[in-house]
Amino acid sequence: MEYTLSLTFVNVAGDKVNLSIAGVKPDITKDQINSLMDTIVAKDVFESKGIALASKYGAQLSQRQTTKFEL
C-alpha cells in the first residue's frame, strides 16, 4: 500500500494551501507531522501564488492500494 500525507496550511493572505507528500511511512506520528509542518513554515521554503505560508491548519494520512492484473 502507498501512503500519502496531505498537509494543509494557511498563507499570509488567509487562504488554505495544500501540500501532499507520497511514500510516507504508515507509522508516522502526530508529533512528527507537527514538527514537519513547523519546519516548513519556519524555513519559508514554499509559497502559494507568491504568498508565504503563515500557519498550520491540518493534516491527514491516506492509503491507496493498487491491484495489478496480468492479462
Contacts in CASP RR format, 6 or more apart in sequence:
PFRMAT RR
TARGET T0000
AUTHOR 0000-0000-0000
METHOD contacts of the structure
MODEL  1
MEYTLSLTFVNVAGDKVNLSIAGVKPDITKDQINSLMDTIVAKDVFESKG
IALASKYGAQLSQRQTTKFEL
1 26 0 8 1.000
1 63 0 8 1.000
1 64 0 8 1.000
1 65 0 8 1.000
2 22 0 8 1.000
2 23 0 8 1.000
2 63 0 8 1.000
2 64 0 8 1.000
2 65 0 8 1.000
2 66 0 8 1.000
3 22 0 8 1.000
3 23 0 8 1.000
3 24 0 8 1.000
3 25 0 8 1.000
3 26 0 8 1.000
3 28 0 8 1.000
3 61 0 8 1.000
3 62 0 8 1.000
3 63 0 8 1.000
3 64 0 8 1.000
4 20 0 8 1.000
4 21 0 8 1.000
4 22 0 8 1.000
4 23 0 8 1.000
4 24 0 8 1.000
4 61 0 8 1.000
4 62 0 8 1.000
4 63 0 8 1.000
4 64 0 8 1.000
5 20 0 8 1.000
5 21 0 8 1.000
5 24 0 8 1.000
5 28 0 8 1.000
5 33 0 8 1.000
5 59 0 8 1.000
5 60 0 8 1.000
5 61 0 8 1.000
5 62 0 8 1.000
6 18 0 8 1.000
6 19 0 8 1.000
6 20 0 8 1.000
6 59 0 8 1.000
6 60 0 8 1.000
6 61 0 8 1.000
6 62 0 8 1.000
7 18 0 8 1.000
7 19 0 8 1.000
7 20 0 8 1.000
7 21 0 8 1.000
7 33 0 8 1.000
7 36 0 8 1.000
7 37 0 8 1.000
7 40 0 8 1.000
7 56 0 8 1.000
7 58 0 8 1.000
7 59 0 8 1.000
8 16 0 8 1.000
8 17 0 8 1.000
8 18 0 8 1.000
8 19 0 8 1.000
8 56 0 8 1.000
8 57 0 8 1.000
8 58 0 8 1.000
8 59 0 8 1.000
9 16 0 8 1.000
9 17 0 8 1.000
9 18 0 8 1.000
9 19 0 8 1.000
9 37 0 8 1.000
9 40 0 8 1.000
9 41 0 8 1.000
9 53 0 8 1.000
9 54 0 8 1.000
9 55 0 8 1.000
9 56 0 8 1.000
9 57 0 8 1.000
10 16 0 8 1.000
10 17 0 8 1.000
10 53 0 8 1.000
10 54 0 8 1.000
10 55 0 8 1.000
10 56 0 8 1.000
10 57 0 8 1.000
11 17 0 8 1.000
11 47 0 8 1.000
11 48 0 8 1.000
11 51 0 8 1.000
11 52 0 8 1.000
11 53 0 8 1.000
11 54 0 8 1.000
12 51 0 8 1.000
12 52 0 8 1.000
12 53 0 8 1.000
12 54 0 8 1.000
13 51 0 8 1.000
14 54 0 8 1.000
15 48 0 8 1.000
15 51 0 8 1.000
16 57 0 8 1.000
17 46 0 8 1.000
17 48 0 8 1.000
17 53 0 8 1.000
19 40 0 8 1.000
19 46 0 8 1.000
24 61 0 8 1.000
26 61 0 8 1.000
26 63 0 8 1.000
28 61 0 8 1.000
33 59 0 8 1.000
34 56 0 8 1.000
37 56 0 8 1.000
37 58 0 8 1.000
37 59 0 8 1.000
38 56 0 8 1.000
40 46 0 8 1.000
40 53 0 8 1.000
41 53 0 8 1.000
41 54 0 8 1.000
41 55 0 8 1.000
41 56 0 8 1.000
44 52 0 8 1.000
44 53 0 8 1.000
46 53 0 8 1.000
47 53 0 8 1.000
END
